[in-house]
Amino acid sequence: MSDRKLAMIDYIASELGNKPVIGAEIGVFRGEGSLYILEQLNIKKLHLIDPYNYEDAEYRDLARPHLHEASLEAQERVKDYTDVIQWWHMASDEAVKLIDDKLDFIYIDGNHYADYVKNDIVNYEKLVKFGGWVGGHDYANGDVYVSGEKFLMDGEPIQIEVKPVVDEWIEQHGYYLFVAGDRAFPDWWYQKPY
């Protein structure tokens, strides 16, 4: 059973009940969110997207030094659901070209820098059915702090740039934005109009 709660997934579950759904998660890391999705929704198919190999020098994240262990932990965590999981061990902009399902939802929790967040929204909204949901985690903006200290990697601060990208997208498209969950790093989502 997952210890992590995802407000967006709870909302979808309340809207759909036991209806079978197809979804995707960008940024699996240790699989805690993946397990929560699998436990809360009647998953017909779940695309799990995470390269677990960040050679991109621009990718600075708390998780970077622990990716191999995280990959093994994620696979172990969701092992009881292998019949409904499709793993994509590649960047999200590569995986989107290969996924041929229409999605009921996309949950974005990958690279938190602005360009990556925007690309994930733009690329994956196209795969989401009308009436489906686009959203993710860490609706925040600014430096990341761990135990009260600014977290640095390679001497540079780790940043979350999700909120301004989401806000701009919502304003440009006139969508209604839902924000709920953890106060510091809440979930955000919107329903793609019919």
N, C-alpha and C positions, 0 to 999 in steps of 0.2 A: 504494500500500500504506500502511495506517495505521501510525503510530508509537505510537498509544495502545493499550494492552491493557486489556481489561475482564474481570476474574475471573469475574463472573457469566456472561458470554457464553461464556467458555471452558468453564465448568461445564455450561451448557446444551448446548453442542456435544458434550461428552463423553457426555452422557446420550442425546442424540437422533441423533447421527451425521448422516446426510444427509437426515433426514426434513424435508419442507417445513413451514415455520412461518410464522405471522403474528404480528407483534409491533409494539410501539410504543416510542418514545423521547421522553421529555419533557425538554426542554432540549438542543437540538441544538447551539447556538452555532456553532462553526466546522466541525462535521460530522466531527470525528475519531472520535468514538465511533460515529457512524452508519456510517462507512465500515468500521470494525472489525466491527460487527454484520453488515453486508452481506458482508464477506469470510469470516467465520467460520461463519455459519449459511446453510442453504439457505432463503433468504427467499422466501416466496410473496408476502407483502405486508408493508411496513414503514411504519407511520404515524409521521411526523416532526412533532413538536409544539413550536413555539417562536414566540411572537408577534413577536420581533425589534423590538418597539416598546413599551418600558416607560414608560408615563406615570404609573404608580402611584408616588407619592412614597415609599411604604414599600419599594419594590424598590431595595435598595442592593446592588450587586454589582460585582466587578472588571470584568465584561464590559460593563456598561451604556454606557460611552462609545464602545464599538467595535461596536455591534450591526449597523449597516448593512454594514460591511466583513465581519463574521462571517457574515451571511446570504449574501452573494455568494460567500464562500469555501466555505461549506457546499454551496451549489448546485453549484459547480464540482467540489468533492471527490467528490460522489456522482453526477455526471452520467452515468456508465456504467450506472446502476441505475434510471433513471427509469421503466422499465416495471414496477417493483415498489414504487415509493415513492408515498405519498400525503402531500403536505405539508399541514399545518394551521398557518397563520400567525395564530394566536390563542392566548389563554390556555388552559391545559390544562382548566380547569373549563368552558370553552365547547366545546372539541373533544370532550370525553367524551360530550357530548349528540349528536354527529353521527357518531361512529364506530359502525358497525353490525356490525363483525366481532367474533367471539370470539377473544381473543388467547391465544397460547401463552406470551407473556411481556410484561411492561412494565418498561422501564428508566427510572428516575426520576433526573434530574439537573437539575431546574429550579430554582425558587426554594428556597433552603435554610433559610428561616425556618419555624419550627415549624408554624404554621397552614397554610401552603402544602404542606409535606411531608405532613401528616396528610390534607389534602383530596385530594392526589394518590393516596395509598395507598387511602383509602376509596373514592374515585370509580373508580379504575382496577381495583382488585381485582375489582369486579363484572363487568368485561369479560373477565377472565382465566378461561380454562377450568379446570375441576377438574383438578389435576395439573400446571397451568402454574406459572409463576414470577413473583413480584412482587419487585422489588428496585431497586437503584440505586447511586449513587456517593456518596462523601463521608460515610461512616459516622463522623461526628465531631461535636464540640460545642465551641463557643467562638469567640474572635476569629480572624480571618484575618490572617496575617503574610506580608509580601512582603519578601524579602531581609532578614529579621530585624526588620523594622519593622511595627508594627500598622497595617493598612491602613484608612484612613478615607475615607469618601465623604460629602461635604457635612458634614464635621466629626464624623461618627458612625462608630463601628467597624462593619466588615462582620462578620457572624456566620454561623456554620454551626450549625444546630440540628437536624440530622438524627438523631443517635444517640438522644437521649432520646425522640423521637417513635417511632422504630422499636422501641426497647426496650419502651416502653409497649404498643405494638400487639402485639408478639410475646407479651408476658406476658398480655395480655388474651385472646388467642386460642389460646394454647398451641402456637404454631408452633415449629418448629426453625429457628433463625437461622444462616445461613452468613455468615461474614465472611472475606474474602480479598483479596489484592492489595496495593496501595501501603500502606505502614505508616501514613503520616500521614492519608491519605484513602482508605481501602479501600472496596471494593464490599460491599454487604450484599444478602441475598436470602433468600426462603423459598419453599417449594413449597406452592401452594394444595392442601389435602387433597382427595382423591377423594370 
